Amino acid sequence: MVRAGLFLFLSFVAALPAAAAQVEYPRQPIKLVVPFAPGGTAEILARIIADRMSCDLGQAVFVETIDGAGSTVGTETVARAKPDGYTLLMNTAPSFAINPLIYRNLKYDIVRDFVPISWMTRTPNVLVVRKNLPANSITELVTYAKKNPGKLNYGSSGNGTVLHLSGVMFAQQAGIEMVHVPYRGGAPAMNDLVGGVIDLVFDNLPAALPQIKAGNVRALAVTTKTRSKELPLVRTLAEQGFPDFATDTSSVIFAPKGTPPAVIARLSRAAMAAARDAETATRLNAVGAEVIGSMPEVLARFRDQQMSYWAPIVRRAGVRIE
């Protein structure tokens, strides 16, 4: 009897740390790392989502941008962070899927080193051109490129990014030559497009939308299979003769491997609460994002699907970075 009572007591004591961790988390502000340059779509969406998660968690969720090497610097930073729930990663698909395929010496593994929390949003990408480019449709753009081989240039947020590969895919399918101009983030690429330094950009809709609405650039196509509610008059690339072209950018939240399951569950609930919040959804929709807010297992399946989808595209493009 005494032994049984002692066993129950010790079992109760052993369970206390786990229960306490569940009750006490979070006890300090949480850092949400965005591995891209400031001012881009990822940061825009992260700040909207972080605002609402802060309310649910009772602690500030602050966004920190750590850009470099196509999102690998910031992603590696989170992979090496203490797995206590206070440093999280808000990456994008297909960035997390593409990087393992193009970087020869990547120092993290998106499957091995991270735990899924939630697939938060999905946004179309959009092909935009400088406002004085003599092309008002995809057909006219392709015609112009064929008449001026090698003179059309396009900017991207960096080598190996989805915006770079979108340009590669488009040139291959259109049978045209374009010169790639990589930038350190989407924002400086858009600035040069507005200034007429480059001819076109594949960009995320939330980042490009203000410049499109201001008339500083012209949108010729969206890259998803269906049109964007924010740009209902802009046709898809599929509608303009490219039925196999389909890309988008999704925002996803991961934690470092080893983060306690109770903490993951708490963060997942906060993420889904943010997605269900009407005001937050309105803010996200206003910048062109579709709200998802998934369970962790849904993000895990989406992660695997994205890696399978992009593997043959990267092989055909032949992009490799040392």
C-alpha positions as CSV (number, residue, x, y, z in Angstrom):
1,M,0.0,0.0,0.0
2,V,2.8,2.4,1.0
3,R,4.7,1.5,-2.2
4,A,1.5,2.1,-4.3
5,G,1.0,5.4,-2.7
6,L,4.6,6.4,-3.1
7,F,4.4,5.4,-6.8
8,L,1.3,7.6,-7.4
9,F,3.0,10.5,-5.6
10,L,6.2,10.2,-7.7
11,S,4.1,9.9,-10.9
12,F,2.2,13.0,-9.9
13,V,5.5,14.9,-9.2
14,A,7.0,13.7,-12.5
15,A,4.0,15.0,-14.4
16,L,4.2,18.5,-12.8
17,P,6.9,19.9,-15.2
18,A,4.9,19.0,-18.3
19,A,1.7,20.4,-16.8
20,A,3.4,23.5,-15.6
21,A,5.0,24.1,-19.0
22,Q,1.5,23.8,-20.6
23,V,0.0,26.3,-18.2
24,E,2.8,28.8,-18.0
25,Y,3.7,29.1,-21.7
26,P,4.2,31.8,-22.9
27,R,5.9,33.7,-20.2
28,Q,7.8,36.2,-22.4
29,P,7.6,37.7,-25.9
30,I,7.8,35.5,-28.9
31,K,10.0,36.2,-31.9
32,L,8.6,35.4,-35.3
33,V,11.5,35.3,-37.8
34,V,10.8,36.2,-41.4
35,P,13.8,35.1,-43.5
36,F,13.3,37.7,-46.2
37,A,14.2,41.4,-46.7
38,P,12.0,44.0,-44.9
39,G,9.1,45.4,-46.8
40,G,8.1,42.3,-48.8
41,T,5.0,40.2,-48.7
42,A,6.3,37.8,-46.0
43,E,6.8,40.7,-43.5
44,I,3.4,42.3,-44.4
45,L,1.5,39.1,-43.7
46,A,3.6,38.2,-40.7
47,R,2.9,41.5,-38.9
48,I,-0.9,41.1,-39.5
49,I,-0.8,37.5,-38.1
50,A,1.5,38.4,-35.2
51,D,-0.8,41.1,-34.1
52,R,-3.7,38.7,-33.6
53,M,-1.6,35.9,-32.2
54,S,-0.3,38.3,-29.5
55,C,-3.9,38.9,-28.3
56,D,-4.6,35.2,-28.0
57,L,-1.3,34.3,-26.4
58,G,-1.2,37.2,-23.9
59,Q,2.4,38.0,-24.9
60,A,3.8,40.1,-27.7
61,V,4.7,38.3,-30.9
62,F,7.2,40.5,-32.7
63,V,8.5,40.1,-36.2
64,E,12.2,40.1,-37.0
65,T,13.5,40.0,-40.6
66,I,16.7,38.1,-41.2
67,D,17.3,38.0,-44.9
68,G,20.1,36.6,-47.0
69,A,20.8,33.7,-49.4
70,G,17.3,33.1,-50.6
71,S,15.8,32.8,-47.0
72,T,18.4,30.3,-45.9
73,V,20.2,32.6,-43.4
74,G,17.0,33.3,-41.3
75,T,15.8,29.7,-41.6
76,E,19.1,28.3,-40.3
77,T,19.0,30.8,-37.5
78,V,15.6,29.4,-36.3
79,A,16.8,25.8,-36.8
80,R,19.6,26.4,-34.4
81,A,17.4,28.3,-31.9
82,K,16.5,26.9,-28.5
83,P,13.3,24.8,-29.0
84,D,11.3,26.5,-26.3
85,G,8.6,28.1,-28.3
86,Y,10.1,31.6,-28.2
87,T,11.7,31.6,-31.6
88,L,9.5,30.7,-34.6
89,L,9.9,30.7,-38.3
90,M,7.4,32.2,-40.8
91,N,8.7,31.0,-44.1
92,T,7.0,30.7,-47.5
93,A,6.1,27.8,-49.7
94,P,7.7,27.1,-52.1
95,S,10.8,28.7,-50.7
96,F,11.3,26.0,-48.1
97,A,10.8,23.4,-50.8
98,I,13.1,24.9,-53.4
99,N,16.1,25.7,-51.2
100,P,17.1,22.0,-50.5
101,L,17.0,21.4,-54.2
102,I,19.3,24.3,-55.3
103,Y,21.7,24.9,-52.4
104,R,24.6,22.3,-52.3
105,N,25.6,22.9,-48.7
106,L,22.4,23.7,-46.9
107,K,22.9,23.6,-43.1
108,Y,19.4,22.6,-42.1
109,D,16.7,20.1,-43.2
110,I,13.2,21.4,-43.4
111,V,11.7,18.0,-42.4
112,R,14.3,16.9,-39.8
113,D,14.9,20.3,-38.1
114,F,11.4,21.8,-37.9
115,V,8.0,21.0,-36.5
116,P,4.9,22.3,-38.4
117,I,2.6,24.7,-36.6
118,S,0.2,26.1,-39.3
119,W,-0.2,26.8,-42.9
120,M,-1.6,30.4,-42.6
121,T,-2.2,31.9,-46.0
122,R,-1.9,31.5,-49.8
123,T,-1.3,34.4,-52.2
124,P,-1.1,34.6,-56.0
125,N,2.0,35.8,-57.7
126,V,1.6,38.4,-60.4
127,L,3.6,39.3,-63.5
128,V,4.0,43.1,-63.6
129,V,5.8,45.3,-66.1
130,R,7.1,48.9,-66.1
131,K,4.3,51.2,-67.1
132,N,6.0,52.4,-70.3
133,L,6.8,48.9,-71.7
134,P,5.1,48.5,-75.0
135,A,3.1,45.4,-74.0
136,N,-0.4,45.3,-72.6
137,S,-0.9,41.5,-72.6
138,I,1.1,38.4,-72.4
139,T,0.8,37.9,-76.1
140,E,2.3,41.4,-76.7
141,L,5.0,40.7,-74.1
142,V,6.1,37.5,-75.8
143,T,6.0,39.2,-79.2
144,Y,8.2,42.1,-77.9
145,A,10.6,39.6,-76.3
146,K,11.0,37.7,-79.6
147,K,11.6,40.9,-81.5
148,N,14.2,42.0,-79.0
149,P,16.0,38.7,-77.9
150,G,18.0,39.0,-74.8
151,K,17.0,42.7,-74.2
152,L,14.1,42.0,-71.8
153,N,15.2,41.8,-68.2
154,Y,13.3,40.7,-65.1
155,G,14.0,41.2,-61.5
156,S,13.5,38.8,-58.6
157,S,13.9,38.6,-54.9
158,G,17.1,36.6,-55.4
159,N,18.7,33.6,-57.1
160,G,16.7,30.4,-56.7
161,T,13.6,32.1,-55.3
162,V,10.2,31.2,-56.6
163,L,10.1,34.6,-58.3
164,H,13.3,33.8,-60.1
165,L,12.1,30.3,-61.1
166,S,8.8,31.8,-62.2
167,G,10.7,33.8,-64.8
168,V,12.7,30.8,-65.8
169,M,9.5,28.8,-66.3
170,F,7.8,31.6,-68.2
171,A,10.8,32.0,-70.6
172,Q,11.0,28.3,-71.2
173,Q,7.3,27.9,-71.9
174,A,7.2,31.1,-74.1
175,G,10.3,30.2,-76.0
176,I,11.9,33.6,-75.3
177,E,15.2,34.9,-73.8
178,M,15.2,37.1,-70.7
179,V,18.0,38.4,-68.5
180,H,17.6,37.7,-64.8
181,V,18.5,40.5,-62.4
182,P,18.6,39.2,-58.8
183,Y,18.0,41.5,-55.9
184,R,18.3,41.2,-52.2
185,G,14.5,40.9,-51.7
186,G,11.4,41.7,-53.6
187,A,11.1,45.3,-52.4
188,P,14.2,46.7,-54.1
189,A,13.3,44.8,-57.3
190,M,9.9,46.5,-57.3
191,N,11.5,49.9,-56.6
192,D,13.7,49.4,-59.8
193,L,10.7,48.3,-61.8
194,V,8.8,51.5,-60.8
195,G,11.9,53.5,-61.7
196,G,12.1,51.8,-65.1
197,V,15.5,50.2,-64.4
198,I,14.1,46.7,-65.2
199,D,11.3,45.6,-67.5
200,L,9.2,43.1,-65.4
201,V,8.9,41.3,-62.2
202,F,7.1,38.2,-60.9
203,D,6.1,39.4,-57.4
204,N,3.8,38.4,-54.6
205,L,0.4,40.1,-54.9
206,P,0.4,41.8,-51.5
207,A,3.7,43.5,-52.2
208,A,2.8,44.5,-55.7
209,L,-0.8,45.5,-55.2
210,P,-0.1,49.1,-53.9
211,Q,2.1,49.9,-56.9
212,I,-0.5,48.4,-59.3
213,K,-3.3,50.4,-57.8
214,A,-1.2,53.5,-57.9
215,G,-0.6,53.0,-61.6
216,N,3.2,52.8,-61.2
217,V,3.4,49.4,-62.8
218,R,1.0,47.3,-64.9
219,A,-0.2,43.8,-64.1
220,L,-0.4,41.5,-67.1
221,A,-1.2,38.2,-65.4
222,V,-1.7,36.3,-62.2
223,T,0.1,33.0,-61.8
224,T,-2.7,31.0,-60.1
225,K,-5.3,28.9,-61.9
226,T,-8.0,31.3,-60.9
227,R,-8.1,35.1,-60.9
228,S,-7.5,37.2,-57.8
229,K,-10.4,38.8,-56.1
230,E,-8.3,41.9,-55.7
231,L,-7.5,42.1,-59.5
232,P,-10.6,40.5,-61.1
233,L,-9.8,42.0,-64.5
234,V,-6.3,40.7,-64.7
235,R,-6.3,37.3,-66.5
236,T,-4.3,34.3,-65.4
237,L,-1.4,33.0,-67.4
238,A,-3.4,29.9,-68.0
239,E,-6.1,32.0,-69.7
240,Q,-3.4,33.6,-71.9
241,G,-2.0,30.5,-73.4
242,F,0.1,29.0,-70.6
243,P,-2.2,26.2,-69.2
244,D,0.6,24.5,-67.3
245,F,1.8,27.6,-65.5
246,A,0.7,27.7,-61.8
247,T,2.6,29.1,-58.9
248,D,1.6,30.8,-55.6
249,T,3.2,31.8,-52.4
250,S,2.0,30.4,-49.0
251,S,2.9,31.6,-45.5
252,V,3.7,28.8,-43.1
253,I,4.8,28.8,-39.5
254,F,7.4,26.3,-38.1
255,A,9.1,25.8,-34.7
256,P,12.6,24.3,-34.1
257,K,12.6,20.5,-33.7
258,G,12.3,19.5,-30.1
259,T,9.8,22.2,-29.2
260,P,7.5,20.5,-26.6
261,P,4.2,19.1,-28.0
262,A,2.1,21.2,-25.6
263,V,3.8,24.4,-26.8
264,I,3.2,23.4,-30.5
265,A,-0.5,22.7,-29.7
266,R,-0.8,26.1,-27.9
267,L,0.8,27.9,-30.9
268,S,-1.3,26.1,-33.4
269,R,-4.5,27.1,-31.5
270,A,-3.3,30.7,-31.5
271,A,-2.5,30.6,-35.3
272,M,-5.9,29.1,-36.1
273,A,-7.6,31.6,-33.9
274,A,-5.9,34.4,-35.9
275,A,-7.1,32.9,-39.1
276,R,-10.7,32.7,-37.8
277,D,-10.7,36.3,-36.5
278,A,-12.9,38.4,-38.9
279,E,-10.8,41.5,-38.6
280,T,-7.5,39.7,-39.3
281,A,-9.1,37.9,-42.2
282,T,-10.3,41.2,-43.6
283,R,-6.8,42.7,-43.3
284,L,-5.2,39.6,-45.0
285,N,-7.8,39.6,-47.8
286,A,-7.3,43.3,-48.4
287,V,-3.7,42.7,-49.4
288,G,-4.6,39.7,-51.6
289,A,-4.0,36.8,-49.3
290,E,-6.4,33.8,-48.9
291,V,-6.7,32.8,-45.3
292,I,-6.2,29.1,-44.4
293,G,-5.0,28.6,-40.8
294,S,-4.4,24.8,-40.8
295,M,-3.7,22.2,-38.2
296,P,0.0,21.1,-38.0
297,E,-0.6,17.8,-39.8
298,V,-2.1,19.6,-42.8
299,L,1.0,21.7,-43.0
300,A,3.2,18.6,-42.9
301,R,1.3,17.1,-45.9
302,F,1.5,20.4,-47.7
303,R,5.2,20.6,-47.1
304,D,5.8,17.2,-48.6
305,Q,3.6,18.0,-51.6
306,Q,5.5,21.2,-52.3
307,M,8.8,19.4,-52.2
308,S,7.5,16.8,-54.8
309,Y,6.0,19.5,-57.0
310,W,9.1,21.7,-57.3
311,A,11.7,19.0,-57.7
312,P,11.2,18.4,-61.5
313,I,10.9,22.2,-62.1
314,V,14.2,22.9,-60.5
315,R,15.9,20.0,-62.4
316,R,14.6,21.4,-65.7
317,A,15.7,24.9,-64.8
318,G,19.2,23.6,-63.8
319,V,19.6,26.1,-61.0
320,R,22.3,25.2,-58.5
321,I,23.9,27.5,-55.9
322,E,27.2,26.8,-54.1
